Amino acid sequence: MTVTEQEKTGLGNYFVANYPPFSAWQPAHLAAAHAAFNTPPRPNTPLGLYLHIPFCRKRCKFCYFRVYTDKNARDVETYINALCREVELYRATAAAGDRRVQFVYFGGGTPSYLSAGQLRSLFQRVQTAFPWDQAEEVTFECEPGTLQQPKLEALCGLGVTRLSLGVENFDDQILEVNGRAHHSAEIFRAYAWARDLGFDQINIDLIAGMVGETWDNWRECVRKTIEMSPESVTVYQMELPFNTVFSHELKVIGQGAVDPTQIADWPTKRAWVDYAFEEFGKAGYSVSSAYTVVRDPTHTSFVYRDSLWRGADMFGTGVASFGHVSGVHAQNVDSWDRYVELVDQGHLPLGRALPVGPEQLLRRELMLQLKTGWLRPDYFRTKFGRDILSDFADGFGKLEHDGFVKLDAGDVQLTRAGLLQVDRLLPTFFEADYRGTRYT
């Protein structure tokens, strides 16, 4: 494959969210997952709780998560009951013990699809099992068009500390082409309500490279975001994973299919993110990772992200959710019926797993923490007893030669060019068996 072909936005996962790759997780390893949940936790390991709410008004054409757009009110109640029961099952495990959660994350799907009444019921039952009054962060993802003032009032009163608005773009035509359910007017209305309620942190999500994006429109998206002045902003580069509407349209080009010429290549998307980082910097924001900027680093952080990237345990609840406990990755079954059936039977609804050894845990943290733009070798020396500069000298040497990293007072720092394409650099640190394999 030529360099030009590699820089096109083709099918497949670009974003590296975990290690080893998900394709290595197998049902054959479920015994290891059950053993981990039945074993007391490793000392001083933070615990988080993820809850997947898989409902959406529409399916975004770039979305590859397990979501549903055809469920009725009875289905929603069935799922909420199953989700709460799963949380209760985790509370009873040895891995939970008497631990309190450091962070809670409601993701989707669209958590804000639920009504205020459903949210109150869900939150009350979850907090009975895992109180979060002492949690450092409670994040709740929202689609702007699903928000009403009473719902936001309920979320604020129920203890949500970080409200994440899935804005993605401010142009109604681009939102429509990409399958988003909301429109720009709903963004500003929801944001104003949330701002008035005084949430600790409001985050705005943007995507660089949505189908139909242009330089002029991207500049407007950045300008409008800065004008709104959220505490933090996440900026992702559009990818085309398998099993999305767009990926199927690219495989079978026909009427209504996405025009490949409307999908920006990777150099263009990197340029758009670079522009955004520059403009946010001028407005007083600081870059905190390859995807995030924060207005005040002394008061704003991403506890969910930073804790997971440093080896925290997390119970992943809900259909198809991912988790990690005591050196074992685990994912729930991805079938609605099977998920509900297993939970009703009193079983954790696990579908596949992978035990991870010390070498892989080290590589996982190295790669994930590199996304922040920095690596502190002393951290790895203390935690793993390893000298990463020596052990991975070839990898760092290649990245330094290519202009992607530099050494700064003994630490590893990504250059801006490296930060903007960190996910494509991470396979440098994959074990040989996982290089060139399908990621998901």
TAFEN-V144978 format. One record per backbone hydrogen bond with DSSP energy under -0.5 kcal/mol. NH is the residue of the N-H (numbers start at 1). CO is the residue of the C=O. Records with the same first field share a line. If there is no record, write none. Layout:
NH=CO + CO
//
This chain:
6=2
7=3
8=5
10=8
12=240
17=15
22=439
23=439
24=21
25=22
26=353
29=26
30=27
32=29
33=29
34=30
35=31
36=32
37=33
38=34
39=36
41=94
45=42
46=44
48=313
49=103
50=315
51=105
52=317
53=51 + 107
54=52
56=68
60=58
61=178
62=178
63=60
67=65
68=54
76=72
77=73
78=74
79=75
80=76
81=77
82=78
83=79
84=80
85=81
86=82
87=83
88=84
89=85
90=86
91=87
92=88
93=90
94=37
95=37
97=93
99=96
101=131
102=47
103=47
104=137
105=49
106=139
107=51 + 105
109=53
110=53 + 55
112=141
113=110
114=111
119=115
120=116
121=117
122=118
123=119
124=120
125=121
126=122
127=123
128=124
129=125 + 126
130=126
135=132
136=102
137=102
139=104
140=162
141=106
142=164
144=142
146=143
147=144
152=148
153=149
154=150
155=151
156=152
157=153
158=154
159=156
160=155
161=138
162=138
163=161 + 201
164=140 + 162
165=163 + 203
166=142 + 164
167=165
168=205
169=167
172=170
175=171
176=172
177=173
178=174
179=176
180=175
186=183
187=183 + 184
188=184
189=185
190=186
191=187
192=188
193=189
194=190
195=191
196=192
197=193
198=194 + 195
199=194
201=161
203=163 + 201
204=232
205=165
206=234
207=168
208=236
209=207
210=207
212=262
213=210
218=214
219=215
220=216
221=217
222=218
223=219
224=220
225=221
226=222
227=223
228=224
229=225
230=225
231=202
232=202
233=293
234=204
235=291
236=206
238=208
240=10 + 12
246=61
248=244
249=245
250=246
251=247
252=248
253=251
257=254
260=258
262=259
263=260
264=262
266=7
269=265
270=266
271=267
272=268
273=269
274=270
275=271
276=272
277=273
278=274
279=275
280=276
281=277
282=278
283=279
284=281
285=280
286=294
288=292
289=292
290=371
293=233
294=286
295=231
299=296
300=296
303=301
306=302
307=303
308=304
309=305
310=307
311=308
312=307
313=46
314=324
315=48
316=314
317=50 + 315
320=333
321=318
323=330
324=314
325=328
328=325
329=354
330=323
331=352
332=321
333=349
339=335
340=336
341=337
342=338
343=339
344=340
345=341
346=343
347=342
350=348
351=331
352=331
353=26
354=329
356=327
361=357
362=358
363=359
364=360
365=361
366=362
367=363
368=364
369=365
370=366
371=367 + 368
372=369
373=370
374=369
375=412
377=375
379=376
380=376
381=377
382=378
383=379
384=380
385=380 + 381
386=380
388=386
390=387
391=387
392=388
393=390
396=392
397=393
398=394
399=395
400=396
401=397
402=398
403=400
404=399
405=399
406=413
408=411
411=408
412=375
413=406 + 411
414=373
415=404
419=415
420=416
421=417 + 418
422=419
424=421
425=421 + 422
426=422
428=425
429=426
430=427
434=431
435=431 + 432
437=434
//
